[in-house]
Amino acid sequence: MNKTIVAVFALGAALFSCSPEKDRTTRISGTFSGDNVPDSVEIQYWIPIPVVDRRFEGEIPSCVTQFAEVFVPGDIVKFIADGSTLTIDIETHQVSSSDTEGVQSRYNAWYQEWIDLEHETVSKNYALKDRAEAGEDIRDETQALEEEYHQKLVAIHRNAIRQNPDNIVGAFALSALESSEPKVAPR
């Protein structure tokens, strides 16, 4: 059986079997910096939490195989209830963890590495486009940039899968890897 298919089944089983870890909880605190501050927010499982002085705090069971959510009127912020203390900025959707090695921190690092690669590649593409508009032949450099981008992207996703075989980060990285792999026509 194909290794990718086995990995998908393993991650799928983990995702569907998620039951919150009763003995571990995740502490959540959040802040509002904008003008529209609600009286309360709802955390996963529709637990209402009051907002006092632009802040809210709560606790939910830990579960690393799915995203949890803070529901705010007109918005949702997703996070991973990994058993650490999470700080959520509602306006920026930034979630930081007290555990720098925890699942939320690994998700943040993987996603940031991916975004940084995207920004770097777009910047290089604009520079190449400017040179092309000036009359230069950039075909070889464009091809090389595309190949370099693809190799780095695959490495980012594979690394995240290796580091997260039993949680939502690995599942998302596997999905991203599958969609970034070149499609080969069957023979």
Accessible surface in RSA format (square Angstrom, percent):
REM  Atomic radii and reference values for relative SASA: ProtOr
REM  Chains: A
REM  Algorithm: Lee & Richards
REM  Probe-radius: 1.40
REM  Slices: 20
REM RES _ NUM      All-atoms   Total-Side   Main-Chain    Non-polar    All polar
REM                ABS   REL    ABS   REL    ABS   REL    ABS   REL    ABS   REL
RES MET A   1   174.97  90.6  91.86  60.8  83.11 197.9  93.92  79.8  81.05 107.4
RES ASN A   2    88.28  60.9  69.56  67.2  18.73  45.1  25.22  60.7  63.07  61.0
RES LYS A   3   180.83  88.2 172.24 105.7   8.59  20.5 115.64 104.1  65.20  69.4
RES THR A   4    43.62  31.0  40.11  40.7   3.51   8.4  13.99  18.8  29.64  44.8
RES ILE A   5    77.78  44.3  76.95  57.3   0.83   2.0  77.78  56.0   0.00   0.0
RES VAL A   6    74.66  49.1  73.04  66.1   1.62   3.9  73.99  64.3   0.67   1.8
RES ALA A   7    31.50  29.0  25.50  39.4   5.99  13.6  31.29  44.1   0.20   0.5
RES VAL A   8    71.51  47.1  69.37  62.8   2.14   5.2  70.16  61.0   1.35   3.7
RES PHE A   9   126.29  63.2 120.17  74.4   6.12  15.9 122.14  74.1   4.15  11.9
RES ALA A  10    60.37  55.5  44.43  68.6  15.94  36.3  54.17  76.3   6.20  16.4
RES LEU A  11    11.23   6.3  10.89   7.8   0.34   0.8  11.22   7.9   0.01   0.0
RES GLY A  12    18.36  22.6   0.00   N/A  18.36  22.6  17.76  48.7   0.60   1.3
RES ALA A  13    64.24  59.1  51.07  78.8  13.17  30.0  60.60  85.3   3.64   9.6
RES ALA A  14    27.45  25.2  19.67  30.4   7.77  17.7  25.64  36.1   1.81   4.8
RES LEU A  15    52.45  29.2  43.41  31.1   9.04  22.7  43.44  30.5   9.01  24.2
RES PHE A  16   186.30  93.2 154.05  95.4  32.25  83.9 157.11  95.3  29.19  83.5
RES SER A  17    82.21  69.5  55.64  74.3  26.57  61.2  50.15 106.8  32.06  44.9
RES CYS A  18    34.28  25.9   3.77   4.2  30.51  71.7   7.29  18.5  26.99  29.1
RES SER A  19    77.26  65.3  64.96  86.7  12.30  28.3  35.10  74.7  42.16  59.1
RES PRO A  20    32.19  23.5  28.41  25.9   3.78  13.7  28.41  23.5   3.78  23.5
RES GLU A  21    61.19  35.1  54.36  41.1   6.83  16.3  33.63  65.1  27.55  22.5
RES LYS A  22   170.48  83.2 141.91  87.1  28.57  68.0 118.10 106.3  52.38  55.8
RES ASP A  23   135.44  94.9  95.77  95.3  39.67  93.8  50.01 117.7  85.43  85.2
RES ARG A  24   102.76  43.1  99.09  50.5   3.67   8.7  43.10  58.9  59.66  36.2
RES THR A  25    62.18  44.2  50.44  51.1  11.75  28.0  31.42  42.2  30.77  46.5
RES THR A  26     0.00   0.0   0.00   0.0   0.00   0.0   0.00   0.0   0.00   0.0
RES ARG A  27    95.12  39.9  93.89  47.9   1.24   2.9  35.65  48.7  59.48  36.0
RES ILE A  28     0.22   0.1   0.22   0.2   0.00   0.0   0.22   0.2   0.00   0.0
RES SER A  29    13.03  11.0  13.03  17.4   0.00   0.0   5.84  12.4   7.19  10.1
RES GLY A  30     0.03   0.0   0.00   N/A   0.03   0.0   0.03   0.1   0.00   0.0
RES THR A  31    41.87  29.8  41.73  42.3   0.14   0.3  29.63  39.8  12.24  18.5
RES PHE A  32     6.91   3.5   1.80   1.1   5.12  13.3   1.80   1.1   5.12  14.6
RES SER A  33    84.85  71.7  52.99  70.7  31.86  73.4  44.69  95.2  40.16  56.3
RES GLY A  34    23.20  28.6   0.00   N/A  23.20  28.6  23.10  63.4   0.10   0.2
RES ASP A  35   138.46  97.0 110.23 109.7  28.23  66.8  31.18  73.4 107.28 107.0
RES ASN A  36   135.40  93.4 119.63 115.6  15.77  38.0  38.32  92.2  97.08  93.8
RES VAL A  37    48.79  32.1  21.73  19.7  27.06  65.2  22.34  19.4  26.45  71.7
RES PRO A  38    25.08  18.3  10.05   9.2  15.04  54.7  22.07  18.2   3.02  18.7
RES ASP A  39   130.26  91.2 116.19 115.6  14.08  33.3  36.78  86.6  93.48  93.2
RES SER A  40    47.59  40.2  40.51  54.1   7.08  16.3  12.37  26.4  35.22  49.3
RES VAL A  41     1.85   1.2   0.00   0.0   1.85   4.5   1.85   1.6   0.00   0.0
RES GLU A  42    65.14  37.4  65.07  49.2   0.08   0.2  12.75  24.7  52.39  42.8
RES ILE A  43     0.05   0.0   0.05   0.0   0.00   0.0   0.05   0.0   0.00   0.0
RES GLN A  44    29.95  16.7  29.82  21.8   0.13   0.3   1.66   3.5  28.29  21.5
RES TYR A  45    87.44  40.8  68.13  38.8  19.31  50.2  66.14  49.7  21.30  26.3
RES TRP A  46   176.24  70.7 163.16  79.0  13.08  30.7 143.76  76.6  32.48  52.7
RES ILE A  47    63.30  36.0  61.42  45.8   1.88   4.5  63.30  45.6   0.00   0.0
RES PRO A  48    94.53  68.9  80.88  73.7  13.65  49.6  80.98  66.9  13.54  84.2
RES ILE A  49    11.04   6.3  10.61   7.9   0.43   1.0  11.00   7.9   0.04   0.1
RES PRO A  50    88.77  64.7  84.42  77.0   4.35  15.8  84.71  69.9   4.07  25.3
RES VAL A  51    18.89  12.4   1.13   1.0  17.76  42.8   1.13   1.0  17.76  48.2
RES VAL A  52    96.60  63.6  90.19  81.7   6.41  15.4  93.42  81.2   3.18   8.6
RES ASP A  53   130.11  91.1 100.74 100.3  29.37  69.5  37.08  87.3  93.03  92.8
RES ARG A  54   104.11  43.7 101.21  51.6   2.91   6.9  44.34  60.6  59.77  36.2
RES ARG A  55    97.92  41.1  95.03  48.4   2.89   6.9  48.51  66.3  49.41  29.9
RES PHE A  56     3.28   1.6   0.00   0.0   3.28   8.5   3.28   2.0   0.00   0.0
RES GLU A  57    88.50  50.8  71.87  54.4  16.64  39.6  22.21  43.0  66.30  54.1
RES GLY A  58    11.72  14.5   0.00   N/A  11.72  14.5  11.72  32.2   0.00   0.0
RES GLU A  59    92.69  53.2  70.87  53.6  21.81  51.9  18.37  35.5  74.32  60.7
RES ILE A  60     3.24   1.8   1.14   0.9   2.10   5.1   3.24   2.3   0.00   0.0
RES PRO A  61    43.17  31.5  42.24  38.5   0.93   3.4  42.36  35.0   0.81   5.0
RES SER A  62     0.10   0.1   0.10   0.1   0.00   0.0   0.10   0.2   0.00   0.0
RES CYS A  63     7.29   5.5   4.59   5.1   2.70   6.3   5.12  13.0   2.17   2.3
RES VAL A  64    27.05  17.8  25.67  23.2   1.38   3.3  25.67  22.3   1.38   3.7
RES THR A  65    16.17  11.5  16.17  16.4   0.00   0.0  16.05  21.6   0.12   0.2
RES GLN A  66    60.79  34.0  60.24  44.0   0.55   1.3  19.10  40.7  41.69  31.6
RES PHE A  67    31.88  16.0  19.17  11.9  12.71  33.1  19.17  11.6  12.71  36.4
RES ALA A  68     5.41   5.0   5.36   8.3   0.05   0.1   5.41   7.6   0.00   0.0
RES GLU A  69    32.25  18.5  32.25  24.4   0.00   0.0   3.46   6.7  28.80  23.5
RES VAL A  70     0.00   0.0   0.00   0.0   0.00   0.0   0.00   0.0   0.00   0.0
RES PHE A  71    49.75  24.9  46.60  28.9   3.15   8.2  46.86  28.4   2.89   8.3
RES VAL A  72    15.09   9.9   9.13   8.3   5.96  14.4  10.50   9.1   4.59  12.5
RES PRO A  73   104.58  76.2  72.70  66.3  31.88 115.9  86.21  71.2  18.37 114.2
RES GLY A  74    91.01 112.2   0.00   N/A  91.01 112.2  45.31 124.3  45.70 102.4
RES ASP A  75    53.11  37.2  42.75  42.6  10.35  24.5  18.05  42.5  35.06  35.0
RES ILE A  76    76.86  43.7  66.28  49.4  10.58  25.5  66.28  47.7  10.58  28.7
RES VAL A  77     0.73   0.5   0.73   0.7   0.00   0.0   0.73   0.6   0.00   0.0
RES LYS A  78   113.28  55.3  97.21  59.6  16.07  38.3  64.44  58.0  48.85  52.0
RES PHE A  79     0.51   0.3   0.00   0.0   0.51   1.3   0.51   0.3   0.00   0.0
RES ILE A  80     0.00   0.0   0.00   0.0   0.00   0.0   0.00   0.0   0.00   0.0
RES ALA A  81     2.04   1.9   2.04   3.1   0.00   0.0   2.04   2.9   0.00   0.0
RES ASP A  82     8.88   6.2   1.40   1.4   7.48  17.7   1.40   3.3   7.48   7.5
RES GLY A  83    25.66  31.6   0.00   N/A  25.66  31.6   0.53   1.5  25.13  56.3
RES SER A  84    12.85  10.9   2.48   3.3  10.37  23.9  11.95  25.5   0.89   1.3
RES THR A  85    59.54  42.3  57.08  57.9   2.45   5.8  30.90  41.5  28.63  43.3
RES LEU A  86     0.00   0.0   0.00   0.0   0.00   0.0   0.00   0.0   0.00   0.0
RES THR A  87    62.67  44.6  60.87  61.7   1.80   4.3  38.74  52.0  23.93  36.2
RES ILE A  88     0.12   0.1   0.00   0.0   0.12   0.3   0.07   0.0   0.05   0.1
RES ASP A  89    42.92  30.1  41.79  41.6   1.13   2.7  13.72  32.3  29.20  29.1
RES ILE A  90     5.83   3.3   5.76   4.3   0.07   0.2   5.76   4.1   0.07   0.2
RES GLU A  91    78.72  45.2  47.86  36.2  30.87  73.5  41.15  79.6  37.57  30.7
RES THR A  92    78.83  56.1  58.66  59.5  20.17  48.1  65.07  87.4  13.76  20.8
RES HIS A  93    81.45  44.5  66.41  46.2  15.03  38.5  42.56  43.9  38.89  45.3
RES GLN A  94   121.13  67.7 118.42  86.5   2.71   6.5  37.87  80.6  83.26  63.2
RES VAL A  95    12.16   8.0   3.88   3.5   8.27  19.9   4.28   3.7   7.87  21.4
RES SER A  96    65.08  55.0  62.61  83.6   2.47   5.7  46.26  98.5  18.83  26.4
RES SER A  97    20.93  17.7   0.00   0.0  20.93  48.2   2.07   4.4  18.86  26.4
RES SER A  98    81.65  69.0  41.16  54.9  40.49  93.3  44.32  94.4  37.33  52.3
RES ASP A  99    63.11  44.2  58.25  58.0   4.85  11.5  17.06  40.1  46.05  45.9
RES THR A 100   111.72  79.5  94.52  95.8  17.20  41.0  72.83  97.8  38.90  58.8
RES GLU A 101   134.51  77.2 126.07  95.4   8.44  20.1  55.94 108.2  78.57  64.2
RES GLY A 102     7.78   9.6   0.00   N/A   7.78   9.6   7.78  21.3   0.00   0.0
RES VAL A 103    12.07   7.9  11.96  10.8   0.11   0.3  11.96  10.4   0.11   0.3
RES GLN A 104     3.77   2.1   3.77   2.8   0.00   0.0   0.00   0.0   3.77   2.9
RES SER A 105    20.63  17.4  14.95  19.9   5.69  13.1  10.79  23.0   9.84  13.8
RES ARG A 106    66.91  28.1  62.44  31.8   4.47  10.6  28.78  39.3  38.13  23.1
RES TYR A 107    44.43  20.7  44.43  25.3   0.00   0.0  18.18  13.7  26.25  32.4
RES ASN A 108    51.32  35.4  44.91  43.4   6.41  15.4  27.34  65.8  23.98  23.2
RES ALA A 109    64.36  59.2  51.39  79.3  12.97  29.5  60.28  84.9   4.08  10.8
RES TRP A 110    14.16   5.7   9.74   4.7   4.42  10.4  13.46   7.2   0.71   1.1
RES TYR A 111   100.22  46.8 100.22  57.0   0.00   0.0  62.18  46.7  38.04  46.9
RES GLN A 112    93.30  52.2  93.19  68.1   0.10   0.2  38.04  81.0  55.26  41.9
RES GLU A 113    82.94  47.6  77.73  58.8   5.21  12.4  28.91  55.9  54.03  44.1
RES TRP A 114    64.49  25.9  64.49  31.2   0.00   0.0  60.21  32.1   4.28   6.9
RES ILE A 115    50.95  29.0  50.95  38.0   0.00   0.0  50.95  36.7   0.00   0.0
RES ASP A 116    75.54  52.9  70.47  70.1   5.07  12.0  27.73  65.3  47.81  47.7
RES LEU A 117     9.22   5.1   6.44   4.6   2.78   7.0   8.50   6.0   0.73   2.0
RES GLU A 118    52.91  30.4  52.79  39.9   0.11   0.3  22.13  42.8  30.78  25.1
RES HIS A 119   122.20  66.8 114.71  79.7   7.49  19.2  73.94  76.2  48.26  56.2
RES GLU A 120    68.56  39.4  59.45  45.0   9.11  21.7  31.94  61.8  36.63  29.9
RES THR A 121    16.00  11.4  15.89  16.1   0.11   0.3  13.58  18.2   2.42   3.7
RES VAL A 122    74.62  49.1  74.54  67.5   0.08   0.2  74.62  64.8   0.00   0.0
RES SER A 123    70.22  59.3  61.19  81.7   9.03  20.8  28.03  59.7  42.19  59.1
RES LYS A 124    80.08  39.1  76.43  46.9   3.65   8.7  60.51  54.5  19.57  20.8
RES ASN A 125    65.58  45.2  61.63  59.6   3.95   9.5  20.14  48.5  45.43  43.9
RES TYR A 126   135.71  63.4 135.40  77.0   0.31   0.8  88.32  66.4  47.39  58.4
RES ALA A 127    54.30  49.9  47.53  73.3   6.78  15.4  52.84  74.4   1.46   3.9
RES LEU A 128    15.16   8.4  15.16  10.8   0.00   0.0  15.16  10.6   0.00   0.0
RES LYS A 129   111.76  54.5 108.29  66.4   3.47   8.3  61.19  55.1  50.56  53.9
RES ASP A 130    90.99  63.7  83.46  83.1   7.54  17.8  26.74  62.9  64.25  64.1
RES ARG A 131    82.78  34.8  81.02  41.3   1.75   4.2  42.49  58.1  40.29  24.4
RES ALA A 132    40.82  37.5  26.22  40.5  14.60  33.2  26.64  37.5  14.19  37.6
RES GLU A 133   128.29  73.7  88.78  67.2  39.51  94.1  48.99  94.8  79.31  64.7
RES ALA A 134    85.53  78.6  42.36  65.4  43.17  98.2  55.41  78.0  30.12  79.8
RES GLY A 135    67.60  83.4   0.00   N/A  67.60  83.4  35.94  98.6  31.67  70.9
RES GLU A 136    84.47  48.5  70.06  53.0  14.41  34.3  35.98  69.6  48.49  39.6
RES ASP A 137    99.44  69.7  66.11  65.8  33.32  78.8  43.25 101.8  56.19  56.0
RES ILE A 138    24.89  14.2  23.25  17.3   1.64   4.0  23.57  17.0   1.32   3.6
RES ARG A 139   179.19  75.2 171.47  87.4   7.72  18.4  80.11 109.5  99.07  60.0
RES ASP A 140   124.98  87.5 116.85 116.3   8.12  19.2  37.62  88.5  87.36  87.1
RES GLU A 141    73.83  42.4  68.32  51.7   5.51  13.1  38.20  73.9  35.63  29.1
RES THR A 142    38.75  27.6  38.75  39.3   0.00   0.0  36.35  48.8   2.40   3.6
RES GLN A 143    94.03  52.6  92.69  67.7   1.34   3.2  37.26  79.3  56.77  43.1
RES ALA A 144    57.31  52.7  50.70  78.2   6.61  15.0  53.88  75.9   3.43   9.1
RES LEU A 145    14.07   7.8  11.46   8.2   2.61   6.6  13.54   9.5   0.53   1.4
RES GLU A 146    98.64  56.6  93.19  70.5   5.45  13.0  38.78  75.0  59.87  48.9
RES GLU A 147    89.62  51.5  85.14  64.4   4.48  10.7  32.70  63.2  56.92  46.5
RES GLU A 148    62.58  35.9  59.95  45.4   2.64   6.3  28.89  55.9  33.69  27.5
RES TYR A 149    52.77  24.6  51.36  29.2   1.40   3.7  39.52  29.7  13.25  16.3
RES HIS A 150    52.90  28.9  52.90  36.8   0.00   0.0  36.77  37.9  16.13  18.8
RES GLN A 151   126.03  70.5 117.04  85.5   8.99  21.4  40.41  86.0  85.61  64.9
RES LYS A 152    79.83  38.9  75.80  46.5   4.02   9.6  59.95  54.0  19.88  21.2
RES LEU A 153    11.08   6.2  11.08   7.9   0.00   0.0  11.08   7.8   0.00   0.0
RES VAL A 154    15.00   9.9  15.00  13.6   0.00   0.0  15.00  13.0   0.00   0.0
RES ALA A 155    56.36  51.8  48.99  75.6   7.37  16.8  54.56  76.8   1.80   4.8
RES ILE A 156    13.25   7.5  10.01   7.5   3.24   7.8  12.06   8.7   1.19   3.2
RES HIS A 157     0.44   0.2   0.44   0.3   0.00   0.0   0.00   0.0   0.44   0.5
RES ARG A 158   114.10  47.9 112.75  57.5   1.34   3.2  26.64  36.4  87.45  53.0
RES ASN A 159    55.41  38.2  55.41  53.6   0.00   0.0   9.57  23.0  45.84  44.3
RES ALA A 160     3.95   3.6   1.40   2.2   2.54   5.8   3.74   5.3   0.21   0.6
RES ILE A 161    33.73  19.2  33.17  24.7   0.57   1.4  33.17  23.9   0.57   1.5
RES ARG A 162   164.72  69.2 139.32  71.0  25.40  60.5  76.43 104.5  88.29  53.5
RES GLN A 163    94.77  53.0  78.72  57.5  16.05  38.2  30.70  65.3  64.07  48.6
RES ASN A 164     1.27   0.9   1.27   1.2   0.00   0.0   0.00   0.0   1.27   1.2
RES PRO A 165    91.00  66.3  72.53  66.1  18.47  67.1  76.88  63.5  14.12  87.7
RES ASP A 166    91.81  64.3  86.64  86.2   5.17  12.2  32.34  76.1  59.47  59.3
RES ASN A 167     1.35   0.9   0.46   0.4   0.88   2.1   0.85   2.0   0.50   0.5
RES ILE A 168    11.18   6.4  11.14   8.3   0.04   0.1  11.14   8.0   0.04   0.1
RES VAL A 169     0.25   0.2   0.00   0.0   0.25   0.6   0.25   0.2   0.00   0.0
RES GLY A 170     0.12   0.1   0.00   N/A   0.12   0.1   0.12   0.3   0.00   0.0
RES ALA A 171    14.82  13.6   8.36  12.9   6.47  14.7   9.49  13.4   5.33  14.1
RES PHE A 172    93.93  47.0  91.10  56.4   2.84   7.4  91.73  55.6   2.21   6.3
RES ALA A 173     0.00   0.0   0.00   0.0   0.00   0.0   0.00   0.0   0.00   0.0
RES LEU A 174    12.60   7.0  12.60   9.0   0.00   0.0  12.60   8.8   0.00   0.0
RES SER A 175    72.66  61.4  63.75  85.1   8.92  20.5  31.76  67.6  40.91  57.3
RES ALA A 176    11.60  10.7   4.34   6.7   7.25  16.5   9.92  14.0   1.67   4.4
RES LEU A 177    16.12   9.0  16.12  11.5   0.00   0.0  16.12  11.3   0.00   0.0
RES GLU A 178    68.88  39.5  67.99  51.4   0.89   2.1  26.64  51.5  42.24  34.5
RES SER A 179    89.84  75.9  60.00  80.1  29.84  68.7  47.02 100.1  42.81  60.0
RES SER A 180    24.40  20.6   6.03   8.1  18.36  42.3  15.26  32.5   9.13  12.8
RES GLU A 181    52.85  30.3  48.96  37.0   3.89   9.3  24.37  47.1  28.48  23.3
RES PRO A 182    88.07  64.2  66.63  60.7  21.44  77.9  78.26  64.6   9.81  61.0
RES LYS A 183   160.95  78.5 129.23  79.3  31.72  75.5 117.59 105.8  43.36  46.2
RES VAL A 184   125.44  82.5  96.76  87.6  28.68  69.1 100.28  87.1  25.16  68.3
RES ALA A 185    81.09  74.6  61.80  95.4  19.29  43.9  67.65  95.3  13.44  35.6
RES PRO A 186   131.69  96.0 100.74  91.8  30.94 112.5 112.12  92.6  19.57 121.6
RES ARG A 187   276.15 115.9 199.42 101.7  76.73 182.7 110.04 150.4 166.11 100.7
END  Absolute sums over single chains surface
CHAIN  1 A    11462.3       9574.1       1888.2       6630.5       4831.8
END  Absolute sums over all chains
TOTAL         11462.3       9574.1       1888.2       6630.5       4831.8
